[in-house]
Amino acid sequence: MWIDAGSRAETDENNGTAHFLEHLAFKGTSNRTQQQLELEIENMGGHLNAYTSRENTVYFAKAFNSDVPQCVDILSDILQNSKLEESAIERERDVILRESEEVEKQLEEVVFDHLHATAFQHQPLGRTILGPRQNIRDITRTELTNYIKNNYTADRMVLVGSGGVPHEKLVELAEKNFSNLPAQSPHNQAYLLSKQKADFIGSDVRVRDDQIPTANIAIAVEGVSWNDDDYYTALVAQAIVGNYDKAMGNAPHQGSKLSGFVHRNNLANSFMSFSTSYSDTG
């Protein structure tokens, strides 16, 4: 289930809510306990997971074709009937705070967060997915339920099947399991801001830490959206530039001319190219 809501649909005050909800998704519903959820998935040999990005939250299951109806029922239950118990919220709060600490040690993640923050200054796309640590400490059950009420609506959710799943059957399952969803999101301030076209701002940000022995740098230009005719062209350009890692055994022969030049002249330990697209920019 793809939901048109991530950190871009938040405010500065509740930034981190979408990711927090992802952590609580499998902690029990009004129909199933956490243990029952886990056993049900395990008994069908399936896999249940979720992830959050800046523009989407995705809850998904992998299972045999014959178990698709049961999987859709489970996803429906999770998305519409999660209990969000205070005890589970407090447990996951500690987990997310530790996750935040780990992310802060991953220099690539830190650089990309700074890149978004400066390219989309004072805009929803500039926020991080996990949110500030103070927000993680302060997020309440009310904020979590409000986020669901404001964003988990029929006009912003798409049930997707891949593999041997007949389209007509999936439509039937959607009608059966999701017919009670609110038809439309309330057009509150957070919603309206999230739908404004993002402005890419040429700028830079530099964070100095002399305890780190290397420079970790990201350079970006305004790219293309998912809907742009040049979306795949940008991905091809990314592939041509390629990636390089000095630690790899085949480092001198990793394909692109740039990789060879960097290796021969000892210019960097590694580099990667990226093309990151959103609904209206990139």
N, C-alpha and C positions, 0 to 999 in steps of 0.2 A: 504494500500500500504506500503510494507516494503522496506526501502531504506538502502542499505549497506553503510551507512555514518552517523557518529555521531562525537563526539569530537575526536575520534581516527583519523579521516580523516582531521583534522585541523592542523595548525602549531601553534607554540607558539604565533605568531603575531596575528592570527585570531581566536584563541581559544575562543569559545563561539558563533561562527557564526551559527552553526547548531541549537542550542537552540534559538537563536535570530530569525531565520527564522520560527521556529515553532510558535512563538508568532505572526508573521505577516501573517500566512497562511490564516486566515479567515477575513482579513481586506479589501478584495475586489480584483477583477481581472479585466482584460480588457473587460470581458463579463458580470460580475455581480458586483454590489456594495456590500459593507458589509451588508447593510440592506436586499438586495435581497437574499444574501446567507442565512442569518439567517431565513428569511421568508420561503424560499424554503424548508429548513430542518424542520422548525416548522410545516409547512402545511402538510408534509408527516408523522409527528409524529416521526421523526428520531432524531438521535444524531450524532454529528460530533465532532471529537476531534483529538489530536495529542500528541505525547510525544517523547522525545529525550533521548537516552542512549549513552554510550561510543562508541558503534559500529553500532547503528541503529537509524534512524528516522522513525517514523511510523505515518501515517495519516489514520484515519479509520472512517467509518460511520456504524451506526446500524439502520436498517430500515426493513420494511416488504419486503418479497421476491419480490413482484410486483414493488417495488421502487428501486431495485438494479441497473437497468440501469441508472436511474437518479442520484443515489449516485455515481456511477463510473464516470459519466459525470462531477459531481461537483468536485470529487477528481482530475480528469484529469485537469479541469480548474484551480484549486488551485495550482497544482504542475507545470503547464506549463505557466500560464498566470497571476500570481500574480503581482499586480501593484507596490508594494513596494514603496509607496509614502513617500516622505521625512517627511511629517507631521505625518504619522503613525509610521515611524521609531523612531521619537523623542518621541512620546507618549509611545511606547513600551519600549524604552530605560529606561525611568523613572520606568516603571512597573518592568522591569528585575532587575534594581538596587535595588528596594525595595524587590524583591524576594530574591536577593543575601543576603541582610541584614537579612531576615528571616531565610534563610538556615544557616547562620553563628550562629544563636541562637539554632539550632537543633544539639545538641552535637553528636548524632548518625551519622548525615550526615557529620559533620566535621571530626569525627574519620575515617569514611570510605574514605573520600577524602585524608586524610593523609596516610591511609593505601595503597591506590593506588599509591600515589606519591612516597612512599618509596619502595614499592614492584616492581614498574616499573619505576625506576628512569631514567629521561632524555629520556623517551620513550612516544609515543603517548598515550598509555593506562594510563599513570600517570597523564594526564591532567584532570581537572574537567570538568563537562558538561556545567555549566554556564559560565566558563571562569573567569579570573581575573577581578576585578571591573574596572581597567583602560581599559582593552579591551572592556568591555561593553560600556564604555563612548566613545570609539574611533571608533568602528565598523562603516563602511561606507556602503552606498548603493552598491557601486562598489564591495566591498568584499562579500556582500550578493549575488549579481548576479553572481559573479565568482564562489562562492561555488555551486550554482545551476548548472551552466554550467559544472563544473568539476565533480560533483557527482550525479546529477539527470539524469542518463543515463540508457539506456535499460538493459545493462549488470549488473546493480547494483540495479534493482528494481523488486519486485515481487508483483503481484496483487493476493491477497488471499481472498477466500470466505469461510465462514463456515455456516452451517445450510442448508436450502433448496435452495442452489444455484447450478444448474447443471454446471458441469465443462465446457461442450461445450459452454454454454451460456457465462460463464466468459471469456473464450478464445476469443469468438466473440467480447465481450465488450472491452477487452484489445486491440485487433487489431483495433477496431474502434476508440478508444480514445487515444491510446498511440503509434500509428504507426509512429508519427513524432519525437519521442524521438531520440536523438543522440544514435548511436549503441554502442559506447564504450567511456569510460572515458579517457581523456588525461592522459598519464602516467607521471605526473609531480612529483616533489619531495615529496609533501605531500602524494600522492597516493602510491608511492613506499615505503615510510616510514611506512605507515599504514598497508602495506601487509607484512612487515618483521615480523618474528616470535618474539613475546615478550619474553624477558628474565626476569624471576622472580628472584629478588635479595633479598637474606636474609639480613635483616637490621632492624633498628628500628628508630622511631622518637618520641620525647617526647616534649610536649608543656605544660608548667607549668602556671597555673592561680590559685593563692591562693584565689581568690574570688569565685571560684566554690567549693561547699562543698563536691563533690564526685569525684572519679577517674573514667574516662570513657576510657576503654581499648578495643582494638581489637587485636587479635592474629590470624595470618593466615599462612597456609603453601601452597605451590604450589598445585593447584587443577587440574581439568580436563577441557578440552574444551567441547563444545557442541557435537562434533563429536566423542568423546572418548567412548569406550565400557563401561567405568566405570561411565559415566555421571549419570545414574539413581542410580547406587550404591552409589554415593556421596550424592544424594538427600535422599536416604534411611538412610544413616549414619547421615545426618543432622537431619532428623526427629527423630531418636533414641535419639540423644543428647537433642533435644527439646529446649523449651524456658521456661523462668520463669519470673514472675513479682510479687514482694512482695505485690503490691497494689491490686492485684486481690483477690477476696474473697475466691477462691479455691486454693490459692497459695500452701498450703501444699500437695495438691493432683493433681498437674498438669501433672502427668504421668511418667516422666522419673525418674530414680534413682538419677540422678544428681540434679534435681529440689528438691527432698526431702532432699538430703544431704545439699544442699545450704540453704534451709529454716531452717532445724533443727539447723544448726550451725551459722545462721545469717551471711553468708559469702558475700552476695551481695543483693542489692535492686532488681536487674533484670539481666538476661542474655539472649542472643539469639544466636542460631547457624545459620550459613549461608554457602551456597555453591554457589558461583558466577562464572559462566562460560562465556568464550568468544570463539571466533572462533578458537583460537590456544593455549589457556591456561586457567587457572582459579585460 
